[in-house]
Amino acid sequence: MKRSQTYVTAIGSVTVGLLLVAGLDVAQAQNCQRDEDRQITVSGLSDGDDFGGAVVTDGTCVIIGAPSDSAGGRAYVFEQSSSGAWSLVDTLAASDASAGDFFGFAVGVDGDVAIVGAYGDGEAAEDFTGAAYVFRRSGSSWTQETKLVAADTSAGASFGRSVAIYGEVVVVGAPGERAAYVYRYNGSAWIAERKLGADDDEALNLFGRAVAMHDDVIVVGALGVAAAYVYRYNGTSWEAEAKLEVPSGDTVARYGVAVATSGELIVVGADGETAETGASGSAYVYRFANNTWTREARLFALDATGKPWNQFGTSVGVSNEIVVVGADLDDGVSERVGAAYVFRYSGASWIESVKLRASDRAAGNRLGGAVGVYDETVILGSIGAGTGGQAYVYVDFPDCNGNGTIDSCDIDLGISLDCNTNGVPDECDIAFGQSADLNANAIPDECENGVAPEPQCGLLACGAGSLGMLPATFLGLAALRIRRRR
């Protein structure tokens, strides 16, 4: 598997963090699309099991929910082999499973601890009181550690409709109760720590429809009132920090249907119709700075204008400076093929980098209904693919010239050349010293000569003699830093 490379360099006398290709408007979509690197499937599924209805990855494993199977739902754990293939290592199920529990509707994982929501669990079939189950890994096996239920919930609470975990803290959404519950592991048991609710509580606000957590920040979506609430742990308690709302003037439906957070970023999905574009959906990016959450961008699918039924924003994920937004009805409500879009922060703005598709895309697949992202690995659920559903894996999104389009699309679309067919645009090979260009004609020397070249240029001018290959500093590189990622 190729490893992506992120470069920061100074070229000539102008220091840049991102190389810009002259004449290219990086704010415009370049029709960059990409199929998956891998597919994840399991045997024994039946149509309607909804495998892929929930997905999550923490970089060490992938957990995929199948909440609608006849046994009450399952969640499947996969780990990656050295060949890059994802292999099933365990299957999670509730110890008290029964039909209609919807175990696996929501999943979360961090290291050796996983949490699985079962919002249909209750005294009667599908009474939707709800529960969440915590599993702990030992070696390659996962064992149920506890079943979480809220003491003050009743039928219709839908406890477990959403879940999130970070370290030894979990949060469980219960939109029917208009609440989210926080539990902390004390070394021997999971203890209820706080019940979160909106200070401006309203009936049918659906607070808890979506939850996300990273470090000491919890985000709770309240779809019914178009808001997302932010809480921060101050060392002793969880305190309300911000209420994120649709900015004045924006026409948005279903804001808060999905939330994600990582580091100093929060993403809120709004997958309803958006009047400004005639399309369906948008996603909002917020950044924490100077003790304030500030809206940084509103993201659209740039190929979705005039498409009122793609549900862009139905799922969202964020890791580092990459945001992934699912659109599970892409290609229209009658087709429901689905897709997801990757956005990358350029240092000044968010740019649509690539549209993710399935190589076997077909009507009814609903790719992107669930999104999991860690570093530069993206997992997309597709409940309608195959028999009972599938998941699709996309790895690495290198953008060495910083123009907002991934390298493979630069090459495929003719924006950049790749004369040596190494998958890296020629300008990056040259700029970062991987190829020489001693006559400064922007063509790697090995391509001009057909083989690794004899030096063609001397110290002063081309053709003046051969003094050997010049060091990188003589080629205009004032600094070079390479950071490799998996």
MORAPE-V604135 format. One record per helix or strand of 3 or more residues. SS is the DSSP state (hx for helix, st for strand). FROM is the first residue (numbers start at 0). TO is the last residue. Records with the same first field share a line. If there is no record, write none. Layout:
# MORAPE-V604135
SS=FROM-TO  FROM-TO
This chain:
# MORAPE-V604135
st=4-10  13-15  37-39  50-56  61-65  73-79  85-91  102-109  112-117  129-137  140-147  158-165  168-173  178-184  189-195  206-213  216-221  226-232  237-244  254-261  264-273  278-288  291-298  311-318  321-326  337-344  349-355  366-373  376-381  389-394  476-483
hx=222-224  406-411  425-430  444-448  471-474
